[in-house]
Amino acid sequence: MTRPRLILTRRWPAEVERALGERFDVRLNTNDRPFSRDEIRAALASCDALLATVSDRIDADALGTAPSAKLIANYGVGYSHIDIDAAGGLGIAVTNTPDVLTDCTADLAITLMLMVARRAGEGERELRSGNWTGWRPTHMIGTRMSGKTLGLIGMGRIARAVAMRAQHGFGMKIVFFNRSRVPAEALAGLDARQCDTVEEVLAQSDFVSLHCPGGAATRHLINAERLALMRRDAFLINTARGEVVDEVALVDALRSGTIAGAGLDVFEREPLVSEGLTTLENVVLLPHLGSATRETRVGMGMRVLANVEAFFAGRTPPDRVA
């Protein structure tokens, strides 16, 4: 019996690639170079399932009109880079990998808060450059995180994990906005207040952490007008999707002192980063490391494997989103 053919658009952890190869006919991206649009189109036309990542833009044009693929198994939670309506119109199922990256992404959001508030990036750069002259009372004064107010935009799994860490680890007050009402049972263990608008969260938070999905509905959700509503001593944290933030407006806000700083793990035009951001000291920049632990990246791959196995066995994949 012919095994379904899978094409991976990037290198995955070795144990995941081995597990996939034991069960399916797998074509690996051995040089780990991002697929071009033409390569994505060609892959979709020649495989049974495309195993994609957040760096692959799979729109209606890339899907074409007669793809061979019947499944796009996404390596990650967010899938705004995939046109699921176009995929569905062509009979292509789409899956993602929830749950397994929740803790590591939440850990990184807290990391960014601490780094930008305590000026850790600036301090390391000063030390490595040889410019540190020793301890002094007024040197590199930062902001305390403990006891402050954390505002969350979106209250899904990752946001709740961040809230748990912030409240129980740092004694922070939690406020949040979510498009729908969050039931009390989902907030078990938290003392968190849901606000009616994004603006209400921005106005009262010392730290604002973004946890909303990407896509047209949330593009530039954080723009110049909303940045102006934040406190001048507040910090913006983004581990969600880069397009949620208008980077031009953010650079202006950071330069002008509209907000105190930002911690970013995702960017509007990845892998490109706005030049204005890279020249500012009051922003911490990380190269999309939210899920970058061995445990999580392997777990994500095994979650993809479970979805692919279920699909080709004629069962509903556990993480089908379209």
Buried (B, 14 or more C-beta within 10 A) or exposed (E): EEEBBBBBBBBBBEEBBEBBBEBBBBBBBEEEEBBEEEBBBBBBBBBBBBBBBBBBBBEEEBBBEEBBBBBBBBBBBBBBBBBBEBBEEBEBBBBBBBEBBBBBBBBBBBBBBBBBBBBBBBBEEBEEEEEBEEEEEEEEEBBEBEEBBBBBBBBBBBBBBBBBBBBEEBEBBBBBBBEEEBEEEBBEEBEBEBBEEBEBBBBBBBBBBBBBBBBEEBBBBBBBEBBEBBBEEBBBBBBBBBBBBBBBBBBBBBEEEBBBBBBBBBBBEBEEBBEBBEEBEBBBBBEBBBBBBEEBBBBBBBBBBBBBBBBBEEEEBEBBBB
